[in-house]
Amino acid sequence: MQQLLTLGKNNPVAALERAAASEAMFSKAQSGFLYGQLALRSAQRLNMPQALDAFERADPQQLTEEQWEWWLRVALRQQDWARLEQLSRRLPEELAGKGAWQYWRARSLQALGRGNEATPLLIRISFEHNYYGLLAKEELGTTLEAPLSRSPTPPALQRQLLADPDIQHALALFELSLRNNKPEWREDGRRVWRWALRGRNDEQLLAAAEIALERHLYDMAIYAAERTVRTHDFSLRFLTPYRDTTRRYASQLEIDEAWVYGLIRQESRFLNVARSGVGASGLMQLMPATAKWVAGKMGLPSYQVNDVDTNIRLGTWYLRHVLDNLSSHPVLATAAYNAGPGRARGWQAAMPLEGAIYAETIPFSETRDYVQKVMANAVYYAGAFRQPGNTLKSRLGTIPAR
């Protein structure tokens, strides 16, 4: 069995063929486990017919949550709505309650002509302020209203928070980090800030967000604003710093400013000194090689990648480049920005595919989450910018055939 599992890491289709030929060698439990493992490998390589057959041979009792989810994604990618609906009823309880599978169960019910069963599911999800909540709203025939800001919190509440020792400690660390160019102190400040906000009510969280915003701690302002439960301020959740710069380069390159903001928010939360574990830098998290290549194409002999203007200039140019080379489709370009153009292109199907299905079946969990969040962010920003015809489904569109 181990040989088949090892082979399955690189060639799951060949491993499945050998498994079928040698099935008599294994017990029922062993065979059920093996097919579950090979099904997952096949699904993540988008070998959907083979994956579907393997999942049918797998032992459901031995499937992990990841395997269950990929079984649903296989049915979804095949647009086998009947199978998807059946599987959604068999999901472990914790998975069945996730917004993703509530939404796709509703979609499968609609496709099967059972819209009366789909509506309660969609209503439930529509109250969530995220990707699936937006999709559910649109399925119900409503769209996102322009997010309005609320009145600022009372000064007395801000003074109360500023007197808190943990808040003072966090703000001091942020200040010292900036003054002494010590990024590790800023990370300490972030940890203390998160600790200081635990258990706070909505008004306190929004006051904390305003305190952070006044100090240009944009990522910490977003962190606080996102934690509210009932009282929300979307102008704090979806901040628009550096608007003149972003709007200028987006306009020059004829790309959607809301999409650019959605991407920057996901990449760095507007922290211009952000640096990833793999070396990406600045607001738009440019890898050194990418920044150098783009600068060469633009004729920039020297540049500072963490400079706000330069980073946005380089990042928007690269975003325009991948957009032009991927059917002018923002979903493909967003996937390419995170995982590379070759992968984004390789994940296209042999036939046109609904954008939401393409996004849901991206094999890399990081990129799947990234694409969904960037596109949802863009909807909120477009609402704030009063852009007409602003829906998530129109932004996701249809992915052309490979």
C-alpha positions in Angstrom: 0.0 0.0 0.0 2.8 2.4 0.9 4.2 2.2 -2.7 0.8 3.2 -4.1 0.5 6.1 -1.7 4.0 7.3 -2.6 3.2 7.0 -6.3 -0.1 8.8 -5.7 1.8 11.9 -4.6 3.1 12.5 -8.1 0.9 10.4 -10.3 -2.5 9.7 -8.6 -4.1 8.5 -11.9 -1.5 5.7 -12.3 -1.7 4.9 -8.6 -5.5 4.4 -9.0 -5.0 2.1 -11.9 -2.6 0.0 -9.9 -4.9 0.0 -6.9 -7.8 -1.3 -9.0 -5.6 -4.1 -10.3 -4.4 -5.1 -6.9 -7.5 -4.5 -4.8 -7.8 -8.1 -3.8 -4.6 -7.8 -1.8 -6.2 -5.3 0.7 -8.8 -5.6 3.4 -12.0 -3.6 3.0 -10.7 -1.0 5.5 -7.4 -0.7 3.8 -8.9 -0.4 0.4 -11.3 2.3 1.7 -8.4 4.3 3.2 -6.3 3.9 0.1 -9.0 5.2 -2.3 -9.7 8.1 0.0 -6.0 9.2 -0.1 -5.7 8.8 -3.9 -9.1 10.5 -4.4 -7.8 13.6 -2.6 -4.6 13.6 -4.6 -6.5 13.3 -7.9 -9.0 16.0 -6.9 -6.2 18.5 -6.0 -4.7 17.9 -9.5 -8.1 18.5 -10.9 -8.4 15.0 -12.4 -12.1 15.1 -11.6 -13.5 11.9 -13.2 -10.8 9.8 -11.6 -11.2 11.5 -8.3 -15.0 11.1 -8.3 -14.7 7.4 -9.0 -12.1 7.0 -6.2 -14.2 8.9 -3.7 -17.1 6.6 -4.4 -14.8 3.6 -3.5 -13.4 5.3 -0.4 -14.6 4.6 3.2 -16.6 7.6 4.3 -15.9 6.8 8.0 -12.2 7.3 7.3 -12.4 10.5 5.4 -10.9 13.7 6.9 -12.6 17.0 6.6 -10.2 18.0 3.8 -11.2 14.8 1.9 -14.9 15.5 2.4 -14.6 19.0 1.1 -12.7 17.9 -1.9 -15.3 15.3 -2.7 -17.8 18.2 -2.8 -15.5 20.3 -4.9 -15.2 17.4 -7.4 -19.0 17.2 -7.8 -19.1 21.0 -8.0 -16.4 21.2 -10.7 -18.3 18.6 -12.7 -21.5 20.6 -12.0 -23.1 17.4 -10.8 -25.7 19.2 -8.7 -27.6 16.0 -7.7 -24.4 14.4 -6.3 -23.4 17.7 -4.6 -26.8 17.9 -2.9 -26.6 14.3 -1.7 -23.0 14.8 -0.4 -24.0 18.0 1.4 -26.5 16.0 3.4 -23.9 13.4 4.4 -21.3 15.9 5.6 -20.1 15.8 9.2 -22.1 18.4 11.2 -19.2 20.9 11.7 -18.5 21.0 7.9 -22.2 21.1 7.0 -22.6 24.3 9.0 -19.8 26.2 7.1 -21.0 29.1 5.0 -19.3 27.6 1.9 -21.2 24.4 1.9 -24.5 26.0 3.0 -24.2 28.2 0.0 -23.3 25.4 -2.5 -26.0 23.2 -1.0 -28.5 26.0 -1.7 -27.1 26.4 -5.2 -27.5 22.6 -5.8 -31.1 22.8 -4.6 -31.8 25.7 -6.9 -30.4 23.7 -9.8 -32.6 20.8 -8.9 -35.7 22.9 -8.9 -36.0 23.0 -5.1 -35.7 26.7 -4.6 -38.1 26.7 -1.6 -35.5 24.6 0.3 -32.6 26.8 -0.9 -34.1 30.1 0.3 -33.8 29.6 4.1 -30.2 28.5 3.7 -29.4 31.6 1.6 -31.1 33.9 4.1 -29.1 32.5 6.9 -25.8 33.0 5.0 -26.7 36.5 3.7 -26.2 38.0 7.2 -22.5 37.2 7.0 -20.2 40.0 5.9 -18.0 37.9 3.7 -17.6 36.3 0.3 -20.4 33.7 0.8 -22.7 36.3 2.4 -22.4 38.5 -0.6 -23.1 35.6 -3.0 -26.1 34.6 -0.9 -27.5 38.1 -1.0 -27.2 38.2 -4.7 -29.0 34.8 -5.1 -31.8 36.3 -3.1 -32.0 39.2 -5.5 -30.4 41.9 -3.3 -27.1 43.5 -3.5 -24.7 45.2 -1.1 -25.7 48.7 -0.2 -23.0 51.3 -0.1 -21.3 50.7 3.3 -21.9 53.8 5.4 -19.8 54.9 8.3 -21.3 55.5 11.7 -20.7 58.5 13.9 -17.3 58.6 15.6 -17.3 57.1 19.1 -17.5 59.4 22.0 -14.2 61.1 23.0 -14.7 59.8 26.5 -14.6 56.2 25.3 -11.4 56.8 23.4 -9.8 58.5 26.5 -10.9 55.4 28.6 -9.2 53.1 26.1 -6.1 55.2 26.0 -5.8 55.0 29.7 -5.7 51.2 29.5 -2.1 50.0 30.3 -2.2 47.3 27.5 -3.3 49.8 24.9 -0.6 52.2 26.1 2.0 49.4 25.9 1.0 48.5 22.3 1.0 52.1 21.1 4.4 52.7 22.7 5.8 49.6 20.9 4.5 50.9 17.6 6.0 54.3 18.1 9.4 52.8 19.2 9.4 50.5 16.2 8.9 53.3 13.8 11.4 55.6 15.5 14.1 53.0 15.8 13.4 51.0 12.6 12.8 47.8 14.6 10.1 45.7 12.8 10.3 43.0 15.6 9.0 45.6 18.1 6.1 46.3 15.8 5.3 42.6 15.9 5.4 42.7 19.7 3.0 45.7 19.5 0.6 43.7 17.3 0.5 40.9 19.9 -0.1 43.3 22.7 -2.8 45.1 20.7 -4.6 41.9 20.0 -4.4 40.9 23.7 -5.7 44.4 24.7 -8.8 44.0 22.5 -9.9 40.6 23.8 -13.4 40.6 25.3 -14.2 44.2 24.1 -17.7 45.2 23.1 -18.5 46.7 19.7 -18.2 50.3 20.7 -14.9 49.7 22.4 -13.6 47.9 19.3 -14.6 50.8 17.0 -13.1 53.3 19.3 -9.9 51.3 19.2 -10.0 51.2 15.4 -10.3 55.0 15.4 -7.4 55.3 17.8 -5.3 53.2 15.5 -6.4 55.0 12.4 -5.4 58.4 13.8 -1.9 56.9 14.2 -1.8 55.5 10.7 -1.8 51.9 12.2 -4.1 50.8 9.4 -3.7 47.0 9.9 -4.6 47.4 13.6 -7.6 49.6 12.8 -8.9 46.9 10.4 -8.2 44.2 13.0 -10.3 46.0 15.6 -13.2 47.0 13.2 -13.5 43.4 11.9 -14.1 42.0 15.3 -17.5 43.7 15.9 -20.5 41.5 16.2 -23.6 43.7 15.7 -22.5 47.3 15.3 -20.2 47.7 12.2 -18.4 50.5 10.5 -17.4 49.5 7.0 -15.4 52.6 6.5 -13.0 51.3 9.2 -13.1 47.8 7.9 -12.3 48.9 4.4 -9.9 51.8 4.7 -8.7 53.8 1.7 -5.3 55.2 2.6 -3.0 56.4 -0.2 -6.1 57.1 -2.3 -4.5 59.7 -4.6 -1.6 57.4 -5.5 -3.8 54.3 -6.0 -6.4 56.1 -8.1 -3.7 57.7 -10.3 -2.0 54.5 -11.2 -5.2 52.5 -11.6 -6.5 55.2 -13.9 -3.3 55.3 -16.0 -3.4 51.5 -16.4 -7.2 51.3 -16.8 -7.7 48.8 -14.1 -10.5 48.9 -11.4 -9.4 50.9 -8.4 -11.8 48.9 -6.1 -10.0 45.7 -7.3 -6.6 47.2 -6.6 -7.7 48.2 -3.1 -9.2 44.8 -2.5 -5.9 43.2 -3.4 -3.8 45.6 -1.3 -6.0 45.1 1.7 -5.5 41.3 1.4 -1.8 41.5 0.8 -0.7 43.9 3.5 -3.6 45.7 5.1 -1.9 48.9 4.1 1.3 48.3 6.1 4.0 49.7 3.8 6.8 48.0 5.6 5.1 44.6 5.4 7.4 41.7 4.5 6.3 38.1 4.0 8.1 35.0 5.1 9.2 34.5 1.5 10.5 38.0 1.0 7.6 39.9 -0.6 7.7 43.6 0.3 5.5 46.6 0.6 1.8 47.4 0.2 1.4 45.1 -2.8 3.8 42.4 -1.5 6.1 42.3 -4.5 8.7 39.5 -4.6 12.2 40.9 -5.3 12.5 39.2 -8.7 9.1 40.4 -9.7 9.9 44.0 -8.6 13.2 43.9 -10.5 11.6 42.5 -13.7 8.8 45.1 -13.6 11.2 47.9 -12.9 13.2 46.8 -15.9 10.1 46.8 -18.1 9.2 50.3 -16.9 12.7 51.7 -17.3 13.3 52.4 -13.7 17.1 52.1 -13.1 16.7 52.3 -9.3 13.8 52.0 -6.9 12.8 51.5 -3.3 10.3 48.7 -3.2 8.8 49.8 0.2 8.2 53.4 -0.9 4.5 53.7 -1.1 4.3 55.4 -4.5 6.9 53.1 -6.1 5.3 49.9 -4.7 1.9 50.8 -6.0 3.3 51.9 -9.3 5.2 48.6 -9.7 2.3 46.4 -8.3 -0.4 47.9 -10.5 1.8 47.6 -13.6 2.3 43.9 -12.8 -1.4 43.5 -12.1 -2.2 45.0 -15.5 0.4 42.6 -17.1 -1.1 39.5 -15.7 -4.6 40.7 -16.5 -3.6 41.2 -20.2 -2.1 37.8 -20.4 -5.0 35.9 -18.7 -8.1 36.7 -20.9 -8.5 40.1 -19.2 -10.2 38.3 -16.4 -9.7 39.7 -12.8 -10.3 36.3 -11.1 -7.5 34.7 -13.2 -5.3 37.7 -12.7 -5.9 37.6 -8.9 -5.0 33.9 -8.8 -1.9 34.7 -10.9 -0.8 37.5 -8.6 -0.8 35.0 -5.7 0.3 31.7 -7.3 1.7 32.6 -10.6 0.3 32.9 -14.2 1.1 29.3 -15.1 -0.9 27.9 -12.2 -3.8 30.2 -12.7 -4.0 29.2 -16.4 -3.6 25.5 -15.5 -6.6 25.6 -13.2 -8.9 26.6 -16.1 -11.2 23.8 -17.3 -11.6 22.4 -20.8 -14.9 24.4 -21.0 -16.1 27.7 -19.7 -16.7 27.7 -16.0 -18.6 29.9 -13.6 -16.1 32.1 -11.8 -17.3 31.1 -8.3 -16.8 27.4 -9.3 -13.3 28.1 -10.5 -12.4 30.0 -7.3 -13.9 27.2 -5.1 -11.9 24.5 -6.8 -8.5 26.2 -6.8 -6.2 23.4 -5.4 -4.1 25.7 -3.2 -6.1 26.6 -0.1 -4.1 29.8 0.4 -4.8 31.0 -3.2 -8.4 29.9 -3.0 -9.0 32.0 0.2 -7.0 34.8 -1.3 -9.0 35.0 -4.5 -12.3 34.9 -2.7 -11.3 37.6 -0.2 -9.8 39.9 -2.8 -12.9 39.7 -5.0 -15.2 40.2 -2.0 -13.1 43.2 -0.8 -13.5 44.7 -4.2 -17.2 44.7 -3.9 -17.1 46.5 -0.6 -14.7 49.1 -2.0 -16.8 49.5 -5.1 -19.7 50.2 -2.9 -17.8 52.8 -1.0 -16.7 54.4 -4.3 -20.3 54.3 -5.5 -19.5 52.3 -8.6 -22.6 51.3 -10.6 -23.4 47.6 -11.3 -21.4 46.4 -8.4 -22.0 42.6 -7.8 -19.7 39.8 -6.8 -21.2 37.5 -9.4 -20.5 39.9 -12.2 -16.9 40.3 -11.0 -16.4 36.6 -10.8 -18.0 36.2 -14.2 -17.3 33.2 -16.4 -13.8 31.8 -16.7 -13.0 31.0 -20.4 -11.9 27.5 -21.4 -8.3 26.7 -21.2 
